[in-house]
């Protein structure tokens, strides 16, 4: 990743599985790490890379705003199906689901509002 004047450049993003060690991943949820690109608080749009370990799960949540998920490596699943690398999923406000990754994956997530959790991990 390169930081340019007023820009961020993610090079060779479709080869991220080979280059994932160049990012400073941080814990996000159990089995999931995050690399924030911009934003990150509840009052502004945000974008991040999310890296799921095999078997990781995000509990059922409600989308308050539009969210774009681009699967870059591996595969991600929700209530409606499985999305392997190369798939773009757009979740609209009012939609809800639980997300899992059986084999592990890396996704680019872009959202304009954070989600609200309907079910926490230990419920």
FIVO-664316 format. One record per atom (N, C-alpha, C): x, y, z; residue in three letters; residue number from 1. Coordinates in nm, 2 decimals. Example, Ala and Ser with C-alpha at 12.3 -4.5 7.8 and 13.67 -1.06 7.14 Angstrom:
BEGIN
1.32,-0.57,0.78,ALA,1
1.23,-0.45,0.78,ALA,1
1.32,-0.33,0.78,ALA,1
1.28,-0.22,0.71,SER,2
1.37,-0.11,0.71,SER,2
1.29,0.00,0.79,SER,2
//
This chain:
BEGIN
0.08,-0.12,0.00,UNK,1
0.00,0.00,0.00,UNK,1
0.09,0.12,0.00,UNK,1
0.05,0.22,-0.08,UNK,2
0.12,0.35,-0.08,UNK,2
0.03,0.46,-0.04,UNK,2
0.08,0.55,0.03,UNK,3
0.00,0.67,0.06,UNK,3
0.05,0.78,-0.03,UNK,3
-0.03,0.84,-0.11,UNK,4
0.00,0.94,-0.20,UNK,4
-0.07,1.07,-0.15,UNK,4
-0.03,1.19,-0.20,UNK,5
-0.09,1.31,-0.15,UNK,5
-0.24,1.30,-0.18,UNK,5
-0.32,1.30,-0.07,UNK,6
-0.47,1.29,-0.07,UNK,6
-0.52,1.17,-0.14,UNK,6
-0.44,1.06,-0.14,UNK,7
-0.49,0.93,-0.20,UNK,7
-0.42,0.81,-0.12,UNK,7
-0.48,0.70,-0.14,UNK,8
-0.43,0.57,-0.09,UNK,8
-0.43,0.48,-0.22,UNK,8
-0.32,0.41,-0.24,UNK,9
-0.30,0.32,-0.35,UNK,9
-0.28,0.18,-0.30,UNK,9
-0.37,0.09,-0.33,UNK,10
-0.35,-0.05,-0.30,UNK,10
-0.31,-0.12,-0.42,UNK,10
-0.18,-0.16,-0.43,UNK,11
-0.13,-0.23,-0.55,UNK,11
-0.15,-0.38,-0.54,UNK,11
-0.18,-0.44,-0.66,UNK,12
-0.19,-0.58,-0.67,UNK,12
-0.29,-0.64,-0.57,UNK,12
-0.40,-0.58,-0.56,UNK,13
-0.50,-0.62,-0.46,UNK,13
-0.55,-0.76,-0.48,UNK,13
-0.56,-0.80,-0.60,UNK,14
-0.61,-0.94,-0.63,UNK,14
-0.50,-1.04,-0.60,UNK,14
-0.38,-1.00,-0.56,UNK,15
-0.28,-1.09,-0.52,UNK,15
-0.25,-1.07,-0.37,UNK,15
-0.36,-1.03,-0.30,UNK,16
-0.34,-1.00,-0.16,UNK,16
-0.30,-1.12,-0.07,UNK,16
-0.35,-1.24,-0.11,UNK,17
-0.31,-1.36,-0.03,UNK,17
-0.16,-1.38,-0.03,UNK,17
-0.09,-1.34,-0.14,UNK,18
0.05,-1.35,-0.15,UNK,18
0.12,-1.24,-0.08,UNK,18
0.06,-1.12,-0.07,UNK,19
0.12,-1.00,-0.01,UNK,19
0.06,-0.96,0.12,UNK,19
-0.01,-1.04,0.19,UNK,20
-0.09,-1.00,0.31,UNK,20
0.00,-0.96,0.42,UNK,20
0.13,-1.00,0.43,UNK,21
0.21,-0.96,0.54,UNK,21
0.26,-0.82,0.53,UNK,21
0.23,-0.75,0.42,UNK,22
0.27,-0.61,0.41,UNK,22
0.18,-0.51,0.49,UNK,22
0.07,-0.57,0.53,UNK,23
-0.03,-0.49,0.61,UNK,23
-0.02,-0.51,0.76,UNK,23
-0.04,-0.40,0.83,UNK,24
-0.04,-0.41,0.98,UNK,24
-0.18,-0.44,1.03,UNK,24
-0.21,-0.57,1.03,UNK,25
-0.34,-0.62,1.07,UNK,25
-0.36,-0.60,1.22,UNK,25
-0.48,-0.57,1.26,UNK,26
-0.51,-0.55,1.40,UNK,26
-0.63,-0.64,1.44,UNK,26
-0.64,-0.69,1.56,UNK,27
-0.76,-0.77,1.60,UNK,27
-0.89,-0.69,1.58,UNK,27
-0.99,-0.76,1.53,UNK,28
-1.12,-0.69,1.50,UNK,28
-1.23,-0.77,1.58,UNK,28
-1.25,-0.89,1.55,UNK,29
-1.35,-0.98,1.62,UNK,29
-1.27,-1.11,1.63,UNK,29
-1.33,-1.21,1.71,UNK,30
-1.26,-1.34,1.72,UNK,30
-1.24,-1.40,1.58,UNK,30
-1.11,-1.43,1.55,UNK,31
-1.08,-1.49,1.43,UNK,31
-1.07,-1.40,1.31,UNK,31
-1.09,-1.27,1.33,UNK,32
-1.09,-1.17,1.22,UNK,32
-1.00,-1.06,1.25,UNK,32
-0.92,-1.02,1.16,UNK,33
-0.83,-0.90,1.17,UNK,33
-0.87,-0.80,1.07,UNK,33
-0.83,-0.67,1.10,UNK,34
-0.87,-0.56,1.02,UNK,34
-0.75,-0.47,0.99,UNK,34
-0.75,-0.42,0.87,UNK,35
-0.66,-0.31,0.83,UNK,35
-0.74,-0.20,0.78,UNK,35
-0.75,-0.09,0.86,UNK,36
-0.83,0.03,0.83,UNK,36
-0.77,0.11,0.72,UNK,36
-0.84,0.14,0.62,UNK,37
-0.80,0.23,0.51,UNK,37
-0.83,0.38,0.54,UNK,37
-0.95,0.40,0.58,UNK,38
-1.00,0.53,0.62,UNK,38
-1.12,0.52,0.71,UNK,38
-1.16,0.63,0.78,UNK,39
-1.28,0.63,0.86,UNK,39
-1.26,0.54,0.98,UNK,39
-1.37,0.48,1.02,UNK,40
-1.37,0.39,1.13,UNK,40
-1.45,0.43,1.25,UNK,40
-1.50,0.55,1.26,UNK,41
-1.59,0.58,1.37,UNK,41
-1.74,0.58,1.32,UNK,41
-1.83,0.59,1.41,UNK,42
-1.97,0.58,1.37,UNK,42
-2.03,0.69,1.29,UNK,42
-1.95,0.80,1.27,UNK,43
-2.01,0.92,1.21,UNK,43
-1.96,0.95,1.07,UNK,43
-1.88,0.85,1.02,UNK,44
-1.83,0.88,0.88,UNK,44
-1.81,0.75,0.81,UNK,44
-1.82,0.75,0.68,UNK,45
-1.79,0.63,0.59,UNK,45
-1.66,0.58,0.62,UNK,45
-1.64,0.45,0.59,UNK,46
-1.51,0.38,0.62,UNK,46
-1.48,0.27,0.52,UNK,46
-1.36,0.23,0.51,UNK,47
-1.32,0.12,0.43,UNK,47
-1.21,0.05,0.50,UNK,47
-1.20,-0.08,0.48,UNK,48
-1.10,-0.16,0.55,UNK,48
-1.09,-0.30,0.48,UNK,48
-0.97,-0.36,0.50,UNK,49
-0.95,-0.49,0.46,UNK,49
-0.98,-0.58,0.58,UNK,49
-1.05,-0.69,0.56,UNK,50
-1.08,-0.78,0.67,UNK,50
-1.02,-0.92,0.63,UNK,50
-0.95,-0.98,0.73,UNK,51
-0.89,-1.11,0.71,UNK,51
-0.95,-1.21,0.81,UNK,51
-1.02,-1.30,0.75,UNK,52
-1.09,-1.41,0.83,UNK,52
-1.01,-1.53,0.84,UNK,52
-0.99,-1.59,0.95,UNK,53
-0.93,-1.72,0.97,UNK,53
-1.03,-1.82,0.93,UNK,53
-0.99,-1.94,0.89,UNK,54
-1.08,-2.05,0.86,UNK,54
-1.18,-2.07,0.98,UNK,54
-1.31,-2.07,0.95,UNK,55
-1.41,-2.09,1.06,UNK,55
-1.46,-1.96,1.13,UNK,55
-1.40,-1.85,1.09,UNK,56
-1.44,-1.72,1.16,UNK,56
-1.58,-1.68,1.12,UNK,56
-1.65,-1.61,1.21,UNK,57
-1.79,-1.58,1.19,UNK,57
-1.82,-1.44,1.25,UNK,57
-1.89,-1.36,1.18,UNK,58
-1.95,-1.23,1.23,UNK,58
-2.09,-1.26,1.26,UNK,58
-2.13,-1.23,1.39,UNK,59
-2.27,-1.26,1.43,UNK,59
-2.37,-1.18,1.34,UNK,59
-2.50,-1.23,1.35,UNK,60
-2.61,-1.16,1.28,UNK,60
-2.61,-1.01,1.31,UNK,60
-2.61,-0.93,1.20,UNK,61
-2.61,-0.79,1.21,UNK,61
-2.70,-0.72,1.11,UNK,61
-2.74,-0.60,1.14,UNK,62
-2.83,-0.52,1.05,UNK,62
-2.75,-0.41,0.99,UNK,62
-2.77,-0.40,0.86,UNK,63
-2.70,-0.29,0.79,UNK,63
-2.78,-0.16,0.80,UNK,63
-2.72,-0.06,0.86,UNK,64
-2.79,0.07,0.87,UNK,64
-2.76,0.16,0.75,UNK,64
-2.66,0.13,0.67,UNK,65
-2.63,0.20,0.55,UNK,65
-2.58,0.10,0.44,UNK,65
-2.54,0.14,0.33,UNK,66
-2.49,0.06,0.22,UNK,66
-2.35,0.01,0.26,UNK,66
-2.33,-0.12,0.23,UNK,67
-2.20,-0.18,0.25,UNK,67
-2.16,-0.26,0.12,UNK,67
-2.04,-0.24,0.08,UNK,68
-1.99,-0.31,-0.04,UNK,68
-1.88,-0.41,0.02,UNK,68
-1.89,-0.54,-0.03,UNK,69
-1.79,-0.64,0.01,UNK,69
-1.73,-0.70,-0.12,UNK,69
-1.60,-0.68,-0.14,UNK,70
-1.53,-0.74,-0.25,UNK,70
-1.44,-0.85,-0.20,UNK,70
-1.47,-0.98,-0.23,UNK,71
-1.40,-1.09,-0.19,UNK,71
-1.27,-1.10,-0.27,UNK,71
-1.16,-1.08,-0.20,UNK,72
-1.03,-1.08,-0.27,UNK,72
-0.96,-1.21,-0.28,UNK,72
-0.97,-1.29,-0.17,UNK,73
-0.92,-1.43,-0.17,UNK,73
-1.00,-1.52,-0.08,UNK,73
-1.00,-1.65,-0.10,UNK,74
-1.08,-1.74,-0.03,UNK,74
-1.23,-1.72,-0.06,UNK,74
-1.31,-1.75,0.04,UNK,75
-1.46,-1.74,0.01,UNK,75
-1.53,-1.70,0.14,UNK,75
-1.64,-1.62,0.13,UNK,76
-1.72,-1.58,0.24,UNK,76
-1.86,-1.63,0.22,UNK,76
-1.93,-1.66,0.32,UNK,77
-2.07,-1.71,0.31,UNK,77
-2.16,-1.63,0.40,UNK,77
-2.29,-1.62,0.36,UNK,78
-2.39,-1.57,0.45,UNK,78
-2.52,-1.65,0.43,UNK,78
-2.63,-1.60,0.48,UNK,79
-2.76,-1.67,0.47,UNK,79
-2.80,-1.70,0.33,UNK,79
-2.75,-1.63,0.23,UNK,80
-2.80,-1.64,0.09,UNK,80
-2.70,-1.72,0.00,UNK,80
-2.58,-1.75,0.05,UNK,81
-2.49,-1.83,-0.04,UNK,81
-2.35,-1.81,0.00,UNK,81
-2.26,-1.86,-0.09,UNK,82
-2.12,-1.85,-0.08,UNK,82
-2.06,-1.76,-0.19,UNK,82
-1.97,-1.68,-0.15,UNK,83
-1.91,-1.58,-0.24,UNK,83
-1.76,-1.60,-0.25,UNK,83
-1.71,-1.66,-0.36,UNK,84
-1.56,-1.68,-0.37,UNK,84
-1.50,-1.56,-0.42,UNK,84
-1.36,-1.56,-0.42,UNK,85
-1.28,-1.45,-0.47,UNK,85
-1.34,-1.40,-0.60,UNK,85
-1.34,-1.27,-0.62,UNK,86
-1.39,-1.20,-0.74,UNK,86
-1.54,-1.16,-0.73,UNK,86
-1.61,-1.20,-0.63,UNK,87
-1.75,-1.16,-0.61,UNK,87
-1.76,-1.03,-0.53,UNK,87
-1.85,-0.94,-0.58,UNK,88
-1.89,-0.82,-0.51,UNK,88
-2.03,-0.83,-0.46,UNK,88
-2.04,-0.81,-0.33,UNK,89
-2.17,-0.82,-0.26,UNK,89
-2.21,-0.68,-0.21,UNK,89
-2.33,-0.63,-0.24,UNK,90
-2.37,-0.50,-0.19,UNK,90
-2.49,-0.53,-0.10,UNK,90
-2.47,-0.49,0.02,UNK,91
-2.58,-0.50,0.12,UNK,91
-2.65,-0.37,0.14,UNK,91
-2.78,-0.36,0.13,UNK,92
-2.85,-0.24,0.14,UNK,92
-2.90,-0.22,0.28,UNK,92
-2.94,-0.09,0.31,UNK,93
-2.99,-0.06,0.45,UNK,93
-3.12,-0.15,0.47,UNK,93
-3.12,-0.20,0.59,UNK,94
-3.23,-0.28,0.63,UNK,94
-3.21,-0.43,0.61,UNK,94
-3.10,-0.47,0.54,UNK,95
-3.07,-0.61,0.52,UNK,95
-2.99,-0.66,0.64,UNK,95
-3.00,-0.79,0.67,UNK,96
-2.93,-0.85,0.78,UNK,96
-2.88,-0.99,0.74,UNK,96
-2.78,-1.03,0.81,UNK,97
-2.72,-1.16,0.78,UNK,97
-2.61,-1.19,0.89,UNK,97
-2.57,-1.32,0.88,UNK,98
-2.45,-1.36,0.96,UNK,98
-2.35,-1.40,0.86,UNK,98
-2.22,-1.37,0.88,UNK,99
-2.12,-1.40,0.78,UNK,99
-2.02,-1.50,0.84,UNK,99
-1.98,-1.60,0.76,UNK,100
-1.88,-1.69,0.80,UNK,100
-1.78,-1.71,0.68,UNK,100
-1.67,-1.77,0.72,UNK,101
-1.57,-1.81,0.62,UNK,101
-1.51,-1.95,0.66,UNK,101
-1.56,-2.05,0.59,UNK,102
-1.51,-2.18,0.62,UNK,102
-1.36,-2.20,0.60,UNK,102
-1.31,-2.15,0.49,UNK,103
-1.17,-2.17,0.45,UNK,103
-1.09,-2.05,0.48,UNK,103
-1.14,-1.94,0.53,UNK,104
-1.07,-1.82,0.55,UNK,104
-1.08,-1.73,0.42,UNK,104
-1.07,-1.60,0.44,UNK,105
-1.08,-1.51,0.32,UNK,105
-1.02,-1.38,0.36,UNK,105
-1.00,-1.30,0.26,UNK,106
-0.97,-1.15,0.27,UNK,106
-1.07,-1.08,0.19,UNK,106
-1.13,-0.98,0.25,UNK,107
-1.23,-0.90,0.17,UNK,107
-1.20,-0.75,0.19,UNK,107
-1.24,-0.67,0.09,UNK,108
-1.24,-0.52,0.10,UNK,108
-1.38,-0.49,0.14,UNK,108
-1.40,-0.42,0.25,UNK,109
-1.53,-0.37,0.30,UNK,109
-1.53,-0.22,0.29,UNK,109
-1.64,-0.17,0.23,UNK,110
-1.66,-0.02,0.23,UNK,110
-1.80,0.00,0.27,UNK,110
-1.82,0.09,0.37,UNK,111
-1.95,0.11,0.43,UNK,111
-1.97,0.26,0.46,UNK,111
-2.10,0.30,0.46,UNK,112
-2.12,0.44,0.49,UNK,112
-2.18,0.46,0.63,UNK,112
-2.22,0.35,0.70,UNK,113
-2.26,0.35,0.84,UNK,113
-2.23,0.22,0.90,UNK,113
-2.19,0.22,1.03,UNK,114
-2.16,0.09,1.09,UNK,114
-2.29,0.00,1.10,UNK,114
-2.27,-0.13,1.12,UNK,115
-2.38,-0.22,1.14,UNK,115
-2.42,-0.22,1.29,UNK,115
-2.54,-0.27,1.31,UNK,116
-2.59,-0.30,1.45,UNK,116
-2.60,-0.45,1.47,UNK,116
-2.54,-0.50,1.57,UNK,117
-2.54,-0.64,1.60,UNK,117
-2.68,-0.68,1.66,UNK,117
-2.74,-0.78,1.60,UNK,118
-2.86,-0.84,1.64,UNK,118
-2.83,-0.95,1.74,UNK,118
-2.73,-1.02,1.72,UNK,119
-2.69,-1.14,1.80,UNK,119
-2.54,-1.13,1.82,UNK,119
-2.50,-1.13,1.94,UNK,120
-2.36,-1.13,1.97,UNK,120
-2.30,-1.27,1.97,UNK,120
-2.17,-1.28,1.97,UNK,121
-2.10,-1.41,1.95,UNK,121
-2.14,-1.51,2.06,UNK,121
-2.16,-1.47,2.18,UNK,122
-2.18,-1.56,2.29,UNK,122
-2.33,-1.57,2.33,UNK,122
-2.42,-1.53,2.24,UNK,123
-2.56,-1.54,2.27,UNK,123
-2.63,-1.67,2.21,UNK,123
//
